[in-house]
Amino acid sequence: MVQAVAEHGTLTAAAAALGVSQPAVSQHLRRLERRLGTAVLDRSGRSVRLTEAGRVLARHGATVSAALHAASAEVAALTGLRAGVVRLVAFPSACATLVPRALADLRVRHPGLSVTLVEAEPPESVALLAAGEADVVLTFAYDDLARSARGTDDVERPTDDVATAAPDPRLVHRRLLTDPTLVALPADHPAATADGLALGDLAADTWIAGCPRCRRHLLTSGRAAGFEPRVAYATDDYPAVLGLVAAGLGVAVLPGLVRATAAGVPGVVLRPVDGTSARRVDAVTTRDLLRVPAVVATLDALTSAAAPA
């Protein structure tokens, strides 16, 4: 109101500009003066003038009004999905398949929305979310690891953090897909064309696997099938795994998400195998972030990208 008086010169004109009564303006300014302990208007003449304190208030009032207008416009853009940034974290096989489809869909539907992507495996990705450094993360968990972590079978319990970590009540999981486990074989491997394939059939083979934590699923499945997989080559890089398989140096278990990548590699055959479990792939965010439209739009895009074609 101080700014309106400064702009229009009289209380009556200021009240008309604000759409309120002149007494309402007078009462508001009197309360303001009592609160500040000083006068903001000089009422000694026929017209009112701002005191030095009033001029300070008017100057800052203009700045506050402009900031509120800008903030309102920015919030409207965010809620209308015309702007905003979503920080997405995903594991490698999702980064190569599921995520690109989701991001392409978001670009078409919400071109003003920006998504940043960082590659990380769970539980590191979940730690980033819990620390406020990510908005949506993609995680996976194998059923056999979860069962052994609960002690429902006689397989050695894993130390995998994904399987043993207690659920965080702050987090919300959205199931995206169930990803089958495949075995990658050299094209001339006897099992490449055999009818039916069980993991135990490959007990004598040399294995290619990832880091100790990443190979936990293979080791757990192998022990359940009655053998200890002999891992001679360790790499987390899927193209490297496929290259080693194509060269006839070993066999490997791979998630179904890499099927499209592996299909173009000559000398490699992918086959379903009995004795391994599928993994559950989830999109995870926090309960608070579920109120952010950009986060919900990202979850919806990931869900659509994961749906069967």
Secondary structure, 3 states (H helix, E strand, C coil): CHHHHHHHCCHHHHHHHHCCCHHHHHHHHHHHHHHHCCCCEECCCCCCEECHHHHHHHHHHHHHHHHHHHHHHHHHHHHCCCCCEEEEEECHHHHHCHHHHHHHHHHHHCCCCEEEEEECCCCHHHHHHHCCCCCEEEEEEEHHHHHHHHCCCCCCCCCCHHHHCCCCCCEEEEEEEEECEEEEEECCCHHHCCCCCEHHHHCCCEEEECCCCCCHHHHHHHHHCCCCCEEEEECCCHHHHHHHHHCCCCEEEEEHHHHHHHHCCCCEEEEECECCCCEEEEEEEECCHHHCHHHHHHHHHHHHHHCCC
